[in-house]
């Protein structure tokens, strides 16, 4: 028989091999965690992009539908709709509130609730439908996608209302409020809202030329209306005069801004890689009007600690109204 002179690993060699293996495992784990974090950040960015695009498209469609009147009914004599010619004393097709929220079941934007999230605004759009009163003919939809029929009176025009509210899990949502067949309702459009802000392009020329000369918030429009010297001996008469002359009917475009955040914390304060401050309508507006228009400047450090490390994106657009603000 041949003698075997094979030797095993010494203790030092074994410890060295274990140490090298542990280093390789730690390195691979670190790379895996980095790749996972990068994937999560990219997915969060993608979700924010999709949410912002969807929300702005929904609001823009509603705004372009504002003051819509189905004049075809008057020409064709559509038996399924009640013709309703707009009058000068009808309420404006746009309305809004600064730094407020709403209840799902309240009438329109009446009885507003206190601000729900960073001074977020309320935007309300009015329009006529088409077809039978019960759901219409499907050609005119509100912000929730439900058909709106031709109104029998000015007060029965359709509504698309956008506002921010807090969901049951504490997350802020941009909601669409609408009037159903028998009651009011509201559905969430997107989640993860830090602030929703609206400015209105006001045509101050006399006579109006249809071009916005300045952008103001809802509070400024309400102040201009309050300064009007209204004609009429009774309150109903003065209200009709206000509806004829309201500055809301001089709005020709609307500027929108949404600050959105991702679903997951990306590392807390230390992991925050975005800007420390967001000016939703630009720094010049924040410097001159930000103190009176809460929510147009958001400082990340002022947000709840659990939200400070999240991915954020600012989405902005300006929508020109197609129809005269009757």
KOLSELUM-281170 format. One record per residue (C-alpha): residue number from 1; x, y negated, z. Coordinates in nm, 2 decimals, m for minus. Last residue first. Example, Ala and Ser with C-alpha at 12.3 -4.5 7.8 and 13.67 -1.06 7.14 Angstrom:
% KOLSELUM-281170
(2,(1.37,0.11,0.71))
(1,(1.23,0.45,0.78))
***
This chain:
% KOLSELUM-281170
(326,(m7.05,m8.29,m1.90))
(325,(m6.67,m8.21,m1.87))
(324,(m6.63,m8.21,m2.25))
(323,(m6.54,m7.87,m2.38))
(322,(m6.20,m7.72,m2.46))
(321,(m6.02,m7.80,m2.14))
(320,(m5.65,m7.81,m2.16))
(319,(m5.48,m7.56,m1.93))
(318,(m5.14,m7.62,m1.77))
(317,(m4.93,m7.33,m1.64))
(316,(m4.72,m7.23,m1.35))
(315,(m4.59,m6.91,m1.19))
(314,(m4.34,m6.92,m0.90))
(313,(m4.18,m6.58,m0.81))
(312,(m4.07,m6.43,m0.49))
(311,(m3.89,m6.11,m0.37))
(310,(m3.94,m6.05,0.00))
(309,(m3.70,m6.13,0.28))
(308,(m3.90,m6.40,0.44))
(307,(m4.22,m6.21,0.46))
(306,(m4.18,m6.02,0.79))
(305,(m4.03,m6.34,0.95))
(304,(m4.36,m6.53,0.89))
(303,(m4.29,m6.83,0.65))
(302,(m4.12,m7.15,0.76))
(301,(m3.77,m7.02,0.65))
(300,(m3.91,m6.97,0.29))
(299,(m3.99,m7.34,0.26))
(298,(m4.30,m7.40,0.05))
(297,(m4.37,m7.73,m0.12))
(296,(m4.71,m7.78,m0.29))
(295,(m4.88,m7.61,0.01))
(294,(m5.01,m7.93,0.18))
(293,(m5.09,m8.22,m0.05))
(292,(m5.06,m8.53,0.16))
(291,(m4.69,m8.47,0.26))
(290,(m4.62,m8.33,m0.09))
(289,(m4.72,m8.65,m0.27))
(288,(m4.41,m8.84,m0.34))
(287,(m4.13,m8.59,m0.27))
(286,(m4.33,m8.29,m0.36))
(285,(m4.43,m8.45,m0.69))
(284,(m4.06,m8.53,m0.77))
(283,(m3.95,m8.17,m0.67))
(282,(m4.17,m7.99,m0.91))
(281,(m4.53,m7.88,m0.91))
(280,(m4.49,m7.57,m0.70))
(279,(m4.17,m7.69,m0.52))
(278,(m4.02,m7.37,m0.38))
(277,(m3.75,m7.37,m0.11))
(276,(m3.48,m7.13,0.00))
(275,(m3.42,m7.01,m0.35))
(274,(m3.40,m6.64,m0.41))
(273,(m3.15,m6.40,m0.27))
(272,(m3.32,m6.31,0.06))
(271,(m3.14,m6.00,0.19))
(270,(m2.99,m6.16,0.50))
(269,(m3.33,m6.30,0.59))
(268,(m3.49,m5.96,0.57))
(267,(m3.35,m5.69,0.35))
(266,(m3.58,m5.65,0.05))
(265,(m3.91,m5.66,0.24))
(264,(m4.17,m5.48,0.04))
(263,(m4.49,m5.59,m0.14))
(262,(m4.35,m5.87,m0.35))
(261,(m4.43,m6.24,m0.32))
(260,(m4.63,m6.49,m0.52))
(259,(m4.63,m6.87,m0.56))
(258,(m4.91,m6.97,m0.79))
(257,(m4.93,m7.30,m0.97))
(256,(m5.21,m7.44,m1.19))
(255,(m5.24,m7.77,m1.38))
(254,(m5.59,m7.85,m1.51))
(253,(m5.68,m8.05,m1.82))
(252,(m5.94,m8.31,m1.94))
(251,(m6.09,m8.42,m1.60))
(250,(m6.31,m8.73,m1.66))
(249,(m6.63,m8.54,m1.56))
(248,(m6.47,m8.48,m1.21))
(247,(m6.45,m8.86,m1.19))
(246,(m6.82,m8.87,m1.11))
(245,(m7.02,m9.13,m1.31))
(244,(m7.34,m8.94,m1.41))
(243,(m7.33,m8.71,m1.11))
(242,(m7.29,m9.02,m0.88))
(241,(m7.59,m9.19,m1.05))
(240,(m7.80,m8.88,m0.98))
(239,(m7.69,m8.88,m0.62))
(238,(m7.78,m9.24,m0.59))
(237,(m8.13,m9.17,m0.72))
(236,(m8.17,m8.87,m0.48))
(235,(m8.05,m9.09,m0.19))
(234,(m8.31,m9.36,m0.26))
(233,(m8.28,m9.72,m0.39))
(232,(m8.04,m9.64,m0.67))
(231,(m7.70,m9.75,m0.80))
(230,(m7.37,m9.62,m0.66))
(229,(m7.07,m9.84,m0.59))
(228,(m6.80,m9.58,m0.65))
(227,(m6.53,m9.56,m0.37))
(226,(m6.65,m9.21,m0.26))
(225,(m6.59,m9.09,m0.62))
(224,(m6.23,m9.20,m0.61))
(223,(m6.18,m9.04,m0.27))
(222,(m6.33,m8.71,m0.40))
(221,(m6.08,m8.72,m0.70))
(220,(m5.79,m8.78,m0.46))
(219,(m5.90,m8.49,m0.24))
(218,(m5.92,m8.26,m0.54))
(217,(m5.56,m8.32,m0.64))
(216,(m5.43,m8.57,m0.89))
(215,(m5.26,m8.55,m1.23))
(214,(m5.23,m8.87,m1.44))
(213,(m5.31,m9.01,m1.78))
(212,(m5.50,m8.71,m1.91))
(211,(m5.61,m8.74,m2.27))
(210,(m5.97,m8.73,m2.38))
(209,(m5.98,m9.09,m2.50))
(208,(m6.20,m9.22,m2.23))
(207,(m6.34,m9.58,m2.29))
(206,(m6.19,m9.70,m2.07))
(205,(m5.88,m9.49,m2.00))
(204,(m5.84,m9.30,m1.67))
(203,(m5.84,m8.95,m1.81))
(202,(m5.76,m8.73,m1.51))
(201,(m5.55,m8.41,m1.54))
(200,(m5.65,m8.21,m1.23))
(199,(m5.40,m8.05,m0.99))
(198,(m5.44,m7.70,m0.84))
(197,(m5.23,m7.50,m0.59))
(196,(m5.23,m7.14,m0.49))
(195,(m4.98,m7.05,m0.21))
(194,(m4.80,m6.75,m0.07))
(193,(m5.01,m6.49,m0.26))
(192,(m4.93,m6.12,m0.23))
(191,(m5.24,m5.97,m0.38))
(190,(m5.42,m6.01,m0.71))
(189,(m5.77,m6.04,m0.85))
(188,(m5.97,m5.96,m0.53))
(187,(m6.34,m5.95,m0.57))
(186,(m6.61,m6.19,m0.44))
(185,(m6.99,m6.17,m0.42))
(184,(m7.29,m6.40,m0.40))
(183,(m7.65,m6.26,m0.39))
(182,(m7.94,m6.14,m0.59))
(181,(m7.83,m6.10,m0.96))
(180,(m7.47,m6.19,m0.88))
(179,(m7.31,m6.53,m0.82))
(178,(m6.93,m6.53,m0.85))
(177,(m6.62,m6.55,m0.64))
(176,(m6.28,m6.44,m0.78))
(175,(m6.02,m6.38,m0.51))
(174,(m5.64,m6.45,m0.48))
(173,(m5.54,m6.23,m0.20))
(172,(m5.33,m6.28,0.12))
(171,(m5.22,m5.96,0.30))
(170,(m5.33,m5.91,0.66))
(169,(m5.45,m5.55,0.62))
(168,(m5.82,m5.67,0.63))
(167,(m5.75,m5.91,0.34))
(166,(m5.67,m6.28,0.39))
(165,(m5.84,m6.52,0.16))
(164,(m5.73,m6.74,m0.14))
(163,(m5.97,m6.91,m0.38))
(162,(m6.10,m6.89,m0.73))
(161,(m6.46,m6.96,m0.83))
(160,(m6.63,m6.86,m1.16))
(159,(m6.99,m6.97,m1.16))
(158,(m7.27,m6.95,m1.41))
(157,(m7.54,m7.21,m1.46))
(156,(m7.85,m7.17,m1.25))
(155,(m7.85,m7.52,m1.10))
(154,(m7.90,m7.68,m1.44))
(153,(m8.22,m7.48,m1.50))
(152,(m8.34,m7.18,m1.69))
(151,(m7.98,m7.05,m1.73))
(150,(m7.87,m6.84,m2.03))
(149,(m7.74,m6.51,m1.90))
(148,(m7.40,m6.43,m1.74))
(147,(m7.23,m6.10,m1.80))
(146,(m7.00,m5.96,m1.54))
(145,(m6.62,m5.96,m1.58))
(144,(m6.53,m6.08,m1.23))
(143,(m6.43,m6.42,m1.36))
(142,(m6.77,m6.47,m1.53))
(141,(m6.86,m6.33,m1.87))
(140,(m7.03,m6.48,m2.18))
(139,(m7.09,m6.25,m2.48))
(138,(m7.24,m5.97,m2.28))
(137,(m7.60,m6.04,m2.38))
(136,(m7.70,m6.19,m2.05))
(135,(m7.68,m6.01,m1.72))
(134,(m8.04,m6.07,m1.61))
(133,(m8.11,m6.41,m1.75))
(132,(m8.14,m6.28,m2.10))
(131,(m7.89,m6.40,m2.36))
(130,(m7.61,m6.65,m2.32))
(129,(m7.44,m6.81,m2.03))
(128,(m7.39,m7.17,m1.93))
(127,(m7.08,m7.29,m1.75))
(126,(m6.95,m7.40,m1.41))
(125,(m6.59,m7.36,m1.28))
(124,(m6.47,m7.38,m0.92))
(123,(m6.11,m7.41,m0.79))
(122,(m6.02,m7.38,m0.42))
(121,(m5.68,m7.47,m0.29))
(120,(m5.41,m7.30,m0.08))
(119,(m5.27,m7.50,0.21))
(118,(m5.02,m7.24,0.31))
(117,(m5.26,m6.94,0.34))
(116,(m5.62,m6.93,0.48))
(115,(m5.71,m7.30,0.50))
(114,(m6.02,m7.36,0.70))
(113,(m6.36,m7.23,0.57))
(112,(m6.58,m7.41,0.32))
(111,(m6.95,m7.45,0.39))
(110,(m7.05,m7.51,0.02))
(109,(m6.82,m7.38,m0.25))
(108,(m7.09,m7.18,m0.42))
(107,(m7.35,m7.07,m0.17))
(106,(m7.19,m6.87,0.10))
(105,(m7.16,m6.49,0.07))
(104,(m6.79,m6.42,0.01))
(103,(m6.68,m6.70,0.25))
(102,(m6.44,m6.96,0.13))
(101,(m6.09,m7.10,0.18))
(100,(m5.96,m7.45,0.22))
(99,(m5.64,m7.65,0.16))
(98,(m5.77,m7.88,m0.11))
(97,(m6.12,m7.83,m0.26))
(96,(m6.24,m7.81,m0.61))
(95,(m6.51,m7.88,m0.86))
(94,(m6.54,m7.85,m1.24))
(93,(m6.85,m7.84,m1.47))
(92,(m6.98,m8.16,m1.33))
(91,(m7.33,m8.18,m1.20))
(90,(m7.61,m8.28,m1.44))
(89,(m7.69,m8.65,m1.45))
(88,(m7.60,m8.69,m1.82))
(87,(m7.82,m8.40,m1.92))
(86,(m7.72,m8.07,m2.08))
(85,(m7.98,m7.91,m2.31))
(84,(m8.12,m7.59,m2.17))
(83,(m8.27,m7.34,m2.41))
(82,(m8.42,m7.04,m2.24))
(81,(m8.27,m6.72,m2.37))
(80,(m8.40,m6.39,m2.51))
(79,(m8.62,m6.56,m2.77))
(78,(m8.32,m6.71,m2.95))
(77,(m8.46,m7.02,m3.13))
(76,(m8.18,m7.00,m3.38))
(75,(m8.07,m7.36,m3.36))
(74,(m8.12,m7.43,m2.99))
(73,(m7.99,m7.09,m2.89))
(72,(m7.68,m7.15,m3.10))
(71,(m7.60,m7.45,m2.88))
(70,(m7.48,m7.21,m2.61))
(69,(m7.32,m7.47,m2.37))
(68,(m6.98,m7.42,m2.22))
(67,(m6.89,m7.68,m1.96))
(66,(m6.60,m7.46,m1.84))
(65,(m6.52,m7.17,m2.07))
(64,(m6.16,m7.29,m2.12))
(63,(m6.13,m7.30,m1.75))
(62,(m6.26,m6.95,m1.70))
(61,(m6.02,m6.81,m1.96))
(60,(m5.73,m7.00,m1.80))
(59,(m5.82,m6.86,m1.45))
(58,(m5.81,m6.50,m1.58))
(57,(m5.50,m6.55,m1.78))
(56,(m5.32,m6.71,m1.49))
(55,(m5.42,m6.42,m1.26))
(54,(m5.31,m6.15,m1.50))
(53,(m4.97,m6.31,m1.58))
(52,(m4.90,m6.37,m1.21))
(51,(m4.99,m6.01,m1.12))
(50,(m4.79,m5.86,m1.40))
(49,(m4.48,m6.06,m1.32))
(48,(m4.52,m5.99,m0.95))
(47,(m4.55,m5.62,m1.02))
(46,(m4.24,m5.63,m1.25))
(45,(m4.04,m5.81,m0.99))
(44,(m4.14,m5.56,m0.72))
(43,(m4.04,m5.27,m0.95))
(42,(m3.70,m5.44,m1.01))
(41,(m3.65,m5.48,m0.64))
(40,(m3.75,m5.12,m0.57))
(39,(m3.51,m5.00,m0.84))
(38,(m3.23,m5.21,m0.70))
(37,(m3.29,m5.08,m0.35))
(36,(m3.29,m4.72,m0.48))
(35,(m2.97,m4.77,m0.67))
(34,(m2.81,m4.92,m0.36))
(33,(m2.93,m4.64,m0.15))
(32,(m2.80,m4.38,m0.39))
(31,(m2.47,m4.55,m0.41))
(30,(m2.44,m4.56,m0.03))
(29,(m2.53,m4.19,m0.02))
(28,(m2.27,m4.11,m0.28))
(27,(m2.00,m4.30,m0.08))
(26,(m2.11,m4.14,0.25))
(25,(m2.10,m3.79,0.09))
(24,(m1.76,m3.85,m0.06))
(23,(m1.63,m3.98,0.27))
(22,(m1.77,m3.67,0.45))
(21,(m1.60,m3.44,0.20))
(20,(m1.27,m3.62,0.25))
(19,(m1.30,m3.59,0.63))
(18,(m1.40,m3.22,0.61))
(17,(m1.10,m3.15,0.39))
(16,(m0.87,m3.33,0.63))
(15,(m1.01,m3.14,0.93))
(14,(m0.96,m2.81,0.75))
(13,(m0.61,m2.90,0.65))
(12,(m0.52,m3.00,1.00))
(11,(m0.67,m2.68,1.14))
(10,(m0.47,m2.47,0.90))
(9,(m0.63,m2.31,0.60))
(8,(m0.60,m1.94,0.56))
(7,(m0.28,m1.73,0.47))
(6,(m0.24,m1.45,0.22))
(5,(0.08,m1.23,0.28))
(4,(m0.10,m0.91,0.19))
(3,(0.12,m0.59,0.22))
(2,(0.11,m0.35,m0.07))
(1,(0.00,0.00,0.00))
***
